[in-house]
Every structure is written in C-alpha cells, then in structure tokens.
Amino acid sequence: MAAAIPQKTFASGSRLVTAVGLGGEGMLRTNGRTPHARKVIYEALKLGITYFDSAPAYQESELYLGSVWKENQAARKKIFQASKSGRRDRKGALTDLENTLKRLHTDYLDLWQIHDLRTRRDFDAVSGPEGALEAFVAAKKAGKVLNIGVTGHHDPIILARAVAEWPVDSVMLPVNPVEELLGGFLTTTLTEARRRNIEVIGMKILGASHFILPKFKITAELLIRYALSQGITVCIVGCSSPDEVQNLARAGSSSKAMTSEEQKHILEVFEPYARKLAFYRGVI
C-alpha cells in the first residue's frame, strides 16, 4: 500500500477503525469455504484494515473470523470486531450473543448491533418489555460489548426513530448514489445520526449495480470514494477474494477527493436505475 488507511476513533472509547472495513457479505457469507475465507481475512489484516463485520445470519462468517482469532489473539486485540443479532426478544438476543462470542473465540465485541430493523412492529418488539434492547444495554453494562448499534436498509423513518430514541452508539445504513437520488437514509436517518453525534457505518456501497459498472465505466473504487465523501465513519464492503480486499484498501487509503464532476456523472448514470437498485428497501 502506498498510503495507510485513515483511522477514526469510534464512539466515546479509544478504539480506532479504518475508513473501510471488511463486510460480512462476499466470501464470509458462505458455508464450507474456510481456507479461502481465511485468505480474505488475512489479506485484510495485512493491509491494515481494522473493522471486521459479521452476523449469525451470514452463514459461517463468525466461524471463519473465529478460526483466525483463535490462533492469533494478538490480532484480535488490535482489530474492531462487530456482529449483530436479529432476535427481537431479550432472551433470544442474549443467546445469540453467547453463541457469537464462542464462534468468534473472543470474550467481547467492539460493536453489537440490532440487526435489520424494518417495521414499527420490529421497533415495538425490540424496545418493549423483555425486548432485545434490554439485552443490548445489559451486555454493554457487563462489558461483553463496548458499543451498541442498530442496522437497517428497509425504512429510513423507522431507523431514524431508533437513532433518536434508543441508547445506540452507531447506525448502519445504505450509502450509495441510489440513496442520494431517492432520499431518506442519507437525509432523514443520517441527519438524525449527526444530530445525536453517533457513528455511521455505510453498507450496500456497491448495491446490486454490478451490471451497470462496466457499461458506464464506474469502478468499485469510485463508489467507495463516493460513500466516504458522505462524512460517514466507515464503509464496509463484502469481498470475495484477496484482490477485492486490495481494491477496498486502495480506495480507503486514497486521498483523492471526489470532484463535483464525478459526483454529477455518478448520479446521472444511476438515476434511471434508482428504484430497481434499491430493491433492499422492499416496496418503494
């Protein structure tokens, strides 16, 4: 690498995270491919990436990462390990946490996130009596997690409400040109996160736009630079090979600011496809 990837302090602690992180998708969201997944993880470590994403829902992602931390506890102590729970009840979330810690071969998480908040019903279940939020708060108090967060890519209003009302340290939301065109996550939710001064983790950086990238000469690096230009803490990208990790690190270490001409071009390219590419929102 010609330059180190910039780092920022995450939340109120002393933990540093790189501007780009290894997402839990890509190679990590597979089964039975441990040797290849480990190559991807070790490439990220070699290039200085510190943020590692996972979730119980991401097939063997936690097992892959845990196989590396088990044999290299020194590396584990230097990185920022995040995971999630999609359970809406306290008991189920705590069970998820214990299983996650075992799979990752660690006794704490740097960040534990309420996963995939979608509806008012989700919100009420999580924050109600014996809801998952109680588990997250208790786990942080016990030192099993250092930060708590919430993730969502379905309804920006519901996610913004969670940011406003819950004691979270971070929010994970989609950050890509489609979101600027449609509004919501990069307006309502991001604005609320900034008001509360909490960390913002960008996901779905590339979205499902693979079929238009070569056609319009838009690179993954350009989309990563676009995401970082939104003033977020870290953007995560799932990688399927060491080469893709290298591209991610290269984009993260680039000091080249996005020009207005580049941003205008990206939005013009994405505009005809915006609603199709925002399939992850459900019906819009």
C-alpha positions as CSV (number, residue, x, y, z in Angstrom):
1,M,0.0,0.0,0.0
2,A,1.3,3.4,-0.9
3,A,-0.5,5.1,2.0
4,A,-2.1,3.9,5.2
5,I,-5.8,3.8,5.5
6,P,-7.1,6.7,7.6
7,Q,-8.5,5.8,11.0
8,K,-11.0,7.4,13.3
9,T,-11.9,7.0,17.0
10,F,-15.2,5.0,17.2
11,A,-17.8,6.5,19.6
12,S,-16.6,7.6,23.1
13,G,-13.9,5.0,23.5
14,S,-10.3,4.7,22.4
15,R,-10.9,2.2,19.7
16,L,-9.8,3.2,16.2
17,V,-11.4,2.0,13.0
18,T,-10.2,2.3,9.4
19,A,-12.2,4.2,6.9
20,V,-13.1,1.0,5.1
21,G,-13.9,-2.4,6.7
22,L,-14.3,-6.0,5.6
23,G,-18.1,-6.6,5.3
24,G,-19.8,-9.8,6.3
25,E,-21.1,-10.5,2.8
26,G,-18.9,-11.8,0.0
27,M,-16.7,-14.7,0.8
28,L,-17.6,-14.5,4.5
29,R,-21.3,-15.2,3.7
30,T,-20.7,-18.8,2.6
31,N,-20.5,-22.3,4.0
32,G,-17.6,-24.8,4.0
33,R,-15.0,-22.5,2.4
34,T,-12.8,-21.9,5.4
35,P,-9.4,-21.9,3.6
36,H,-10.5,-19.3,1.0
37,A,-12.3,-17.1,3.6
38,R,-9.1,-17.1,5.8
39,K,-7.1,-15.8,2.8
40,V,-9.5,-12.9,2.5
41,I,-9.4,-12.2,6.2
42,Y,-5.6,-12.4,6.4
43,E,-5.3,-10.1,3.3
44,A,-7.4,-7.5,5.2
45,L,-5.1,-7.8,8.2
46,K,-2.0,-7.5,6.1
47,L,-3.3,-4.3,4.5
48,G,-4.2,-2.7,7.8
49,I,-8.0,-2.9,7.8
50,T,-9.2,-3.0,11.3
51,Y,-13.1,-3.2,11.0
52,F,-14.5,-6.7,10.6
53,D,-18.2,-7.3,10.2
54,S,-20.2,-10.4,10.8
55,A,-23.6,-11.7,11.9
56,P,-25.2,-15.0,12.8
57,A,-27.4,-14.6,9.7
58,Y,-24.3,-14.5,7.5
59,Q,-23.8,-18.3,7.3
60,E,-20.3,-19.1,8.5
61,S,-18.9,-15.6,8.8
62,E,-18.3,-15.8,12.5
63,L,-16.7,-19.2,12.3
64,Y,-14.3,-18.0,9.6
65,L,-13.2,-15.0,11.6
66,G,-13.1,-17.0,14.8
67,S,-10.7,-19.5,13.2
68,V,-8.3,-16.6,12.7
69,W,-8.7,-15.0,16.1
70,K,-8.4,-18.4,17.9
71,E,-4.8,-18.8,16.6
72,N,-3.9,-15.1,16.7
73,Q,-5.3,-13.4,19.8
74,A,-2.8,-10.5,19.4
75,A,-4.5,-9.7,16.1
76,R,-7.9,-9.9,17.7
77,K,-7.0,-7.3,20.3
78,K,-5.9,-4.8,17.6
79,I,-9.0,-5.0,15.4
80,F,-12.6,-3.9,15.8
81,Q,-14.9,-6.9,15.7
82,A,-18.6,-6.2,15.0
83,S,-21.5,-8.6,15.0
84,K,-25.3,-8.5,15.2
85,S,-28.5,-10.1,16.5
86,G,-31.8,-10.2,14.6
87,R,-33.7,-11.5,17.6
88,R,-36.3,-9.1,18.9
89,D,-36.6,-10.5,22.4
90,R,-34.1,-10.2,25.3
91,K,-33.6,-13.9,25.9
92,G,-33.1,-14.7,22.2
93,A,-30.6,-11.8,21.8
94,L,-28.6,-12.9,24.8
95,T,-28.4,-16.4,23.4
96,D,-27.2,-15.0,20.1
97,L,-24.5,-13.1,21.9
98,E,-23.2,-16.1,23.8
99,N,-23.1,-18.1,20.6
100,T,-21.4,-15.3,18.7
101,L,-18.7,-14.9,21.3
102,K,-18.0,-18.7,21.2
103,R,-17.8,-18.7,17.4
104,L,-15.5,-15.7,17.2
105,H,-13.3,-17.0,20.0
106,T,-13.5,-13.8,21.9
107,D,-14.9,-12.6,25.2
108,Y,-16.2,-9.3,24.0
109,L,-17.4,-7.5,20.9
110,D,-16.3,-4.0,19.9
111,L,-19.8,-3.4,18.5
112,W,-23.0,-5.4,18.8
113,Q,-25.9,-4.3,16.6
114,I,-29.7,-4.8,16.5
115,H,-29.9,-6.3,13.0
116,D,-32.2,-5.3,10.1
117,L,-34.8,-3.1,11.8
118,R,-37.6,-2.8,9.3
119,T,-41.1,-2.1,10.7
120,R,-43.0,-0.4,13.5
121,R,-43.7,-3.9,14.8
122,D,-39.9,-4.6,14.9
123,F,-39.4,-1.3,16.8
124,D,-42.1,-2.0,19.4
125,A,-40.9,-5.6,20.0
126,V,-37.2,-4.6,20.4
127,S,-37.9,-1.6,22.7
128,G,-40.8,-3.2,24.7
129,P,-40.7,-5.2,27.9
130,E,-38.3,-8.1,27.7
131,G,-37.3,-6.8,24.2
132,A,-33.9,-7.2,22.7
133,L,-32.9,-3.6,23.6
134,E,-32.7,-4.7,27.2
135,A,-30.2,-7.4,26.3
136,F,-28.0,-4.9,24.4
137,V,-28.0,-2.4,27.3
138,A,-27.2,-5.2,29.8
139,A,-24.4,-6.6,27.7
140,K,-22.8,-3.2,27.4
141,K,-23.1,-2.7,31.1
142,A,-21.5,-6.1,31.7
143,G,-18.6,-5.3,29.4
144,K,-19.4,-8.0,26.9
145,V,-19.9,-5.4,24.2
146,L,-18.2,-2.0,24.1
147,N,-20.7,-0.3,21.8
148,I,-24.2,-1.0,20.7
149,G,-25.8,-0.1,17.3
150,V,-28.7,-0.6,15.0
151,T,-28.8,-1.5,11.3
152,G,-31.5,-1.1,8.7
153,H,-32.0,-0.8,4.9
154,H,-35.7,-1.0,4.7
155,D,-37.4,2.1,6.2
156,P,-35.3,5.2,6.8
157,I,-38.1,6.7,9.1
158,I,-38.1,3.7,11.4
159,L,-34.3,3.6,11.5
160,A,-34.2,7.4,12.2
161,R,-36.6,6.9,15.1
162,A,-34.4,4.2,16.6
163,V,-31.4,6.5,16.3
164,A,-33.4,9.3,18.1
165,E,-34.9,7.2,20.9
166,W,-32.5,4.3,21.6
167,P,-29.2,4.5,23.5
168,V,-27.1,3.5,20.5
169,D,-23.5,4.4,19.6
170,S,-23.9,3.8,15.9
171,V,-26.2,3.2,13.0
172,M,-25.5,1.2,9.9
173,L,-27.4,2.3,6.7
174,P,-27.1,2.1,2.9
175,V,-24.8,4.7,1.4
176,N,-24.7,4.8,-2.4
177,P,-25.8,7.1,-5.3
178,V,-29.3,5.5,-5.3
179,E,-29.9,6.7,-1.8
180,E,-29.0,10.3,-2.7
181,L,-31.5,10.1,-5.6
182,L,-34.3,8.6,-3.5
183,G,-33.7,10.4,-0.3
184,G,-34.4,9.0,3.2
185,F,-31.4,7.2,4.6
186,L,-28.9,10.0,3.5
187,T,-31.3,12.7,4.6
188,T,-33.6,11.8,7.4
189,T,-31.6,9.0,9.1
190,L,-28.1,10.5,8.5
191,T,-29.3,13.8,9.7
192,E,-30.6,12.3,12.9
193,A,-27.3,10.4,13.4
194,R,-25.4,13.6,13.1
195,R,-27.7,15.4,15.5
196,R,-27.0,12.7,18.1
197,N,-23.3,12.7,17.2
198,I,-23.2,8.9,16.7
199,E,-21.1,6.9,14.4
200,V,-22.3,6.0,10.9
201,I,-21.4,2.8,9.1
202,G,-22.1,2.7,5.4
203,M,-23.3,-0.6,3.8
204,K,-24.5,-1.5,0.3
205,I,-21.8,0.7,-1.1
206,L,-21.9,-1.2,-4.4
207,G,-25.5,-2.2,-4.1
208,A,-26.7,-4.5,-6.9
209,S,-25.1,-2.2,-9.5
210,H,-22.6,-4.7,-10.9
211,F,-24.3,-4.9,-14.2
212,I,-24.0,-1.2,-14.9
213,L,-20.5,-0.6,-13.6
214,P,-18.5,-1.8,-16.7
215,K,-21.1,-0.3,-19.1
216,F,-20.7,3.2,-17.7
217,K,-17.0,2.9,-16.5
218,I,-17.9,3.3,-12.9
219,T,-15.5,1.4,-10.7
220,A,-16.0,0.0,-7.2
221,E,-13.2,2.4,-6.1
222,L,-15.3,5.4,-7.3
223,L,-18.4,4.2,-5.3
224,I,-16.3,3.7,-2.2
225,R,-14.9,7.2,-2.6
226,Y,-18.5,8.4,-3.0
227,A,-19.6,6.7,0.2
228,L,-16.7,8.2,2.2
229,S,-17.5,11.7,0.8
230,Q,-20.8,11.5,2.7
231,G,-19.0,12.1,6.0
232,I,-19.5,8.6,7.5
233,T,-17.2,6.8,9.9
234,V,-16.5,3.7,8.0
235,C,-17.9,1.9,4.9
236,I,-17.9,-1.8,4.7
237,V,-17.7,-3.9,1.6
238,G,-18.0,-7.7,1.3
239,C,-15.1,-9.1,-0.6
240,S,-14.8,-12.5,-2.4
241,S,-11.1,-12.6,-3.0
242,P,-7.8,-11.1,-1.8
243,D,-7.7,-9.0,-5.0
244,E,-11.0,-7.4,-4.0
245,V,-9.7,-6.7,-0.5
246,Q,-6.7,-4.9,-2.1
247,N,-9.1,-2.7,-4.2
248,L,-11.0,-1.9,-1.0
249,A,-7.9,-0.9,0.9
250,R,-6.6,1.1,-2.1
251,A,-9.9,3.1,-2.2
252,G,-9.9,3.6,1.5
253,S,-6.3,5.0,1.5
254,S,-6.9,7.3,-1.4
255,S,-6.6,11.0,-0.5
256,K,-8.2,12.0,-3.8
257,A,-11.4,14.0,-3.0
258,M,-14.4,13.3,-5.1
259,T,-15.0,16.1,-7.7
260,S,-18.3,17.7,-8.4
261,E,-18.0,16.4,-12.0
262,E,-17.5,12.8,-10.7
263,Q,-20.5,13.1,-8.4
264,K,-22.7,14.5,-11.1
265,H,-21.7,11.7,-13.5
266,I,-22.5,9.0,-10.9
267,L,-25.9,10.4,-10.2
268,E,-26.7,10.7,-13.9
269,V,-25.8,7.1,-14.5
270,F,-27.7,5.8,-11.6
271,E,-30.9,7.8,-11.9
272,P,-32.7,5.6,-14.5
273,Y,-32.0,2.5,-12.3
274,A,-32.6,4.0,-8.9
275,R,-35.7,2.2,-7.8
276,K,-34.6,-1.1,-9.3
277,L,-31.3,-0.9,-7.5
278,A,-33.0,-0.1,-4.1
279,F,-34.7,-3.5,-4.0
280,Y,-33.4,-3.9,-0.5
281,R,-35.9,-1.4,0.7
282,G,-38.8,-3.6,-0.3
283,V,-41.7,-1.7,-1.9
284,I,-40.9,1.9,-2.6
